[in-house]
Amino acid sequence: MIYSRLLVARSLLAEDGVIFISIGDDENANLIKICDEVFGEHNFIADICHKHRASVSNDRIISENHNHIAFYAKEINEEYPNLLTSSNEGYSVNVDQALSLFNTSNEHIPQTSQERVFYIINKLIHHNTGKDEKINHSLDLYELCDELYISMSTLKVELNKVKRKLKKYDLELETKSDSIKCIGLEKNKRKLLSSILYKESNVNFVNIDSLQKAFTNIDIHYIRSTVLEIFDKYHYFVNDYSLINLILHITIAVDRIRNNNINTTKVRI
């Protein structure tokens, strides 16, 4: 009975998923054998002994006050053999192999609270694109937790910081059920993006390379050369700081317009 259930459980697990199975002493050995067959011996992480009651029972011979939790991974040891190993001292990670994986990964996972806040704001503004108001452009909270590798309680703390940040730019964080979205004027969203790009960069200085890295689908060098060409034609001079600032705002405008985010605010002349 449990064999078929474990097969279903394995098929439902994400590629990087893990499973914990609680069982008593009498069936623990059999469970390990079945799990070795279903998940593979190399995906065994640990057999955790859990004390489930503190009081002494009236058992005739030995008082049983603990159970076992079998801990298996689905794919990690299949793709990277011996990355996780277990022993009498517990389970451990092959440090050299883990560092090698981190060094070859191009995806940066936000580590600090500030990085997570900037990540969420970027997702909110870039995700909320398009003219069709009938389309749901909200972000799913549970998907955000998975992307950031944080709990829901931690995410809610970060969302409070996001809300305060948005408020400074007259933007609102709208929460409905398990989703969020950014509400406000397009010009305010662009101001916020500009501010974030400065604060994300080293010593609050944005250069051409950091802009190109942030906007890979836009030719930043072309924008720079075009701006300088126009300035030269009309005999205007601009210092490096002002030039980068101008290129930054042009780049943000191009990116937003490409995604159908148009500033519809009427301007009085």
C-alpha positions as CSV (number, residue, x, y, z in Angstrom):
1,M,0.0,0.0,0.0
2,I,2.7,2.5,1.0
3,Y,4.8,1.5,-2.1
4,S,2.3,2.9,-4.6
5,R,1.8,6.0,-2.5
6,L,5.5,6.7,-2.5
7,L,5.6,6.3,-6.3
8,V,2.9,8.9,-6.6
9,A,4.6,11.2,-4.0
10,R,7.9,11.0,-6.0
11,S,6.1,12.0,-9.2
12,L,4.6,15.0,-7.5
13,L,7.9,16.2,-6.0
14,A,9.7,19.1,-7.7
15,E,13.1,18.3,-9.2
16,D,14.8,19.9,-6.2
17,G,12.2,18.6,-3.8
18,V,12.6,16.5,-0.6
19,I,10.3,14.2,1.4
20,F,10.0,13.5,5.1
21,I,8.2,10.3,6.2
22,S,7.4,9.7,9.9
23,I,7.2,6.1,11.0
24,G,7.5,3.9,14.1
25,D,10.4,1.5,15.1
26,D,8.5,-1.6,14.0
27,E,8.3,-0.5,10.3
28,N,11.3,1.8,10.0
29,A,13.6,-0.8,8.4
30,N,11.0,-1.8,5.8
31,L,10.3,1.9,5.0
32,I,14.1,2.5,4.3
33,K,14.2,-0.5,1.9
34,I,11.2,0.7,0.0
35,C,12.4,4.3,-0.1
36,D,15.8,3.1,-1.4
37,E,14.0,1.5,-4.2
38,V,11.7,4.4,-5.0
39,F,14.0,7.3,-4.5
40,G,17.4,5.6,-4.8
41,E,19.9,4.8,-2.1
42,H,22.1,7.8,-3.2
43,N,19.2,10.1,-2.5
44,F,19.0,9.1,1.2
45,I,19.8,12.1,3.4
46,A,19.2,11.0,7.0
47,D,17.1,8.8,9.4
48,I,16.0,11.3,12.0
49,C,15.1,10.1,15.4
50,H,12.3,12.2,16.9
51,K,11.2,12.2,20.5
52,H,7.4,12.5,20.3
53,R,6.5,12.3,24.1
54,A,8.2,13.1,27.3
55,S,6.1,11.1,29.8
56,V,6.9,7.5,30.7
57,S,4.2,5.1,29.5
58,N,2.9,1.8,31.0
59,D,4.4,-0.4,28.3
60,R,5.1,-3.9,29.6
61,I,8.8,-4.1,28.6
62,I,10.2,-0.9,27.1
63,S,8.6,2.5,27.0
64,E,8.6,3.7,23.3
65,N,8.7,7.5,23.3
66,H,10.2,8.2,19.9
67,N,9.7,7.6,16.1
68,H,11.7,7.9,13.0
69,I,11.6,10.4,10.1
70,A,13.1,9.2,6.8
71,F,14.6,12.1,4.8
72,Y,15.1,11.7,1.0
73,A,15.9,14.0,-1.8
74,K,14.4,13.5,-5.3
75,E,17.0,14.5,-7.8
76,I,20.0,16.4,-6.3
77,N,22.1,13.3,-5.8
78,E,21.1,11.9,-9.2
79,E,22.4,15.0,-11.0
80,Y,25.3,15.5,-8.6
81,P,26.3,12.2,-7.1
82,N,27.6,12.2,-3.5
83,L,26.8,15.9,-3.0
84,L,24.8,15.0,0.1
85,T,26.1,12.2,2.3
86,S,25.0,10.7,5.6
87,S,26.8,9.1,8.5
88,N,26.4,8.3,12.2
89,E,27.3,11.9,12.9
90,G,24.4,13.2,10.6
91,Y,24.3,14.4,7.0
92,S,26.8,16.7,5.3
93,V,27.5,18.5,2.0
94,N,30.5,18.0,-0.2
95,V,31.9,21.5,0.2
96,D,34.2,21.5,-2.9
97,Q,31.3,20.3,-5.1
98,A,28.9,22.7,-3.6
99,L,31.2,25.7,-4.2
100,S,31.8,24.5,-7.7
101,L,28.0,24.6,-8.3
102,F,27.7,28.1,-6.8
103,N,30.6,29.4,-8.9
104,T,29.1,28.0,-12.2
105,S,25.6,29.4,-11.5
106,N,24.8,32.7,-13.2
107,E,21.7,33.3,-11.1
108,H,22.1,35.5,-8.1
109,I,19.8,34.8,-5.2
110,P,19.2,37.8,-3.0
111,Q,20.8,37.3,0.4
112,T,20.2,40.4,2.4
113,S,16.9,42.1,3.3
114,Q,17.7,45.1,1.0
115,E,18.5,42.8,-1.9
116,R,15.2,41.0,-1.4
117,V,13.2,44.3,-1.3
118,F,14.9,45.5,-4.5
119,Y,14.2,42.2,-6.1
120,I,10.5,42.3,-5.2
121,I,10.1,45.9,-6.4
122,N,11.7,45.0,-9.7
123,K,9.4,42.0,-10.1
124,L,6.4,44.1,-9.2
125,I,7.1,46.9,-11.7
126,H,8.3,44.8,-14.6
127,H,5.6,42.1,-14.1
128,N,2.8,44.7,-14.1
129,T,3.0,45.3,-17.8
130,G,0.5,45.7,-20.6
131,K,-2.5,47.8,-21.5
132,D,-5.2,45.2,-21.0
133,E,-6.6,45.7,-17.5
134,K,-8.5,42.4,-17.7
135,I,-5.2,40.5,-17.5
136,N,-4.0,39.6,-14.0
137,H,-0.5,41.1,-13.6
138,S,-0.2,40.2,-9.9
139,L,2.7,38.3,-8.4
140,D,2.0,35.0,-6.5
141,L,3.3,35.2,-2.9
142,Y,4.1,31.5,-2.8
143,E,6.1,31.6,-6.0
144,L,8.0,34.6,-4.6
145,C,8.9,32.5,-1.5
146,D,10.2,29.8,-3.8
147,E,12.3,32.2,-5.9
148,L,13.8,33.9,-2.8
149,Y,14.1,30.7,-0.7
150,I,12.4,32.3,2.3
151,S,9.4,31.5,4.4
152,M,6.0,33.2,4.1
153,S,6.6,35.0,7.4
154,T,9.9,36.4,6.2
155,L,8.3,37.5,2.9
156,K,5.6,39.4,4.8
157,V,8.3,41.3,6.7
158,E,10.0,42.2,3.4
159,L,6.6,43.3,1.9
160,N,6.1,45.8,4.7
161,K,9.5,47.4,3.7
162,V,8.4,47.3,0.0
163,K,5.1,49.0,1.0
164,R,7.0,51.8,2.7
165,K,9.4,52.2,-0.2
166,L,6.5,52.4,-2.7
167,K,4.7,55.0,-0.6
168,K,7.6,57.4,-0.9
169,Y,6.9,57.5,-4.7
170,D,3.1,57.7,-4.4
171,L,2.7,54.0,-5.3
172,E,0.6,51.4,-3.6
173,L,1.1,47.7,-2.9
174,E,-2.2,46.0,-3.5
175,T,-2.7,42.6,-1.8
176,K,-5.5,40.3,-2.8
177,S,-5.7,36.7,-1.5
178,D,-2.2,35.3,-2.2
179,S,-1.1,37.8,-4.8
180,I,0.3,41.4,-4.9
181,K,0.6,44.1,-7.5
182,C,1.9,47.7,-7.7
183,I,-0.7,50.4,-8.3
184,G,0.3,54.0,-9.4
185,L,1.4,56.3,-12.1
186,E,3.9,55.2,-14.7
187,K,6.1,58.3,-14.1
188,N,6.4,57.3,-10.4
189,K,7.4,53.7,-11.3
190,R,10.2,55.1,-13.5
191,K,11.4,57.3,-10.7
192,L,11.5,54.3,-8.3
193,L,13.4,52.2,-10.8
194,S,16.0,54.9,-11.3
195,S,16.4,55.2,-7.5
196,I,16.8,51.4,-7.1
197,L,19.4,51.2,-9.9
198,Y,21.6,53.8,-8.1
199,K,21.3,52.1,-4.7
200,E,22.0,48.6,-6.1
201,S,25.2,49.7,-7.7
202,N,28.5,50.0,-5.9
203,V,29.1,53.3,-4.0
204,N,25.7,54.5,-5.5
205,F,27.4,55.0,-8.9
206,V,25.8,53.7,-12.1
207,N,28.1,53.2,-15.2
208,I,27.5,52.0,-18.7
209,D,28.5,48.4,-17.9
210,S,26.1,48.1,-14.9
211,L,23.3,49.6,-17.1
212,Q,24.0,47.1,-19.9
213,K,23.9,44.3,-17.4
214,A,20.6,45.4,-16.0
215,F,19.0,45.9,-19.5
216,T,20.5,43.2,-21.6
217,N,18.0,43.7,-24.4
218,I,18.8,47.4,-24.9
219,D,22.0,48.7,-26.6
220,I,23.2,51.1,-24.0
221,H,26.4,52.0,-25.9
222,Y,24.2,53.0,-28.9
223,I,22.1,55.3,-26.7
224,R,25.3,56.9,-25.2
225,S,26.8,57.5,-28.6
226,T,23.6,59.0,-30.0
227,V,23.2,61.4,-27.0
228,L,26.8,62.5,-27.4
229,E,26.4,63.0,-31.1
230,I,23.3,65.2,-30.6
231,F,25.1,67.2,-27.8
232,D,28.1,67.8,-30.1
233,K,25.9,68.8,-33.0
234,Y,24.2,71.6,-30.9
235,H,27.3,72.5,-28.9
236,Y,26.1,71.3,-25.5
237,F,28.4,70.1,-22.8
238,V,27.4,67.6,-20.1
239,N,29.6,66.1,-17.3
240,D,29.9,62.3,-16.9
241,Y,27.5,62.2,-13.9
242,S,24.7,64.1,-15.8
243,L,25.3,62.0,-18.9
244,I,24.9,58.7,-17.1
245,N,21.8,60.0,-15.3
246,L,20.2,61.0,-18.7
247,I,21.1,57.7,-20.3
248,L,19.6,55.9,-17.3
249,H,16.2,57.7,-17.7
250,I,16.2,57.1,-21.4
251,T,16.9,53.4,-20.9
252,I,14.1,53.0,-18.4
253,A,11.7,54.9,-20.7
254,V,12.6,52.6,-23.6
255,D,12.3,49.5,-21.5
256,R,8.9,50.6,-20.1
257,I,7.5,51.6,-23.5
258,R,8.6,48.4,-25.1
259,N,6.4,46.6,-22.5
260,N,3.4,48.9,-23.3
261,N,3.8,50.9,-20.1
262,I,2.9,54.4,-21.4
263,N,2.8,57.6,-19.3
264,T,-0.7,58.8,-19.9
265,T,-0.5,61.8,-17.5
266,K,-1.6,65.0,-19.1
267,V,1.0,67.8,-19.0
268,R,0.0,71.4,-19.0
269,I,2.1,73.8,-21.0
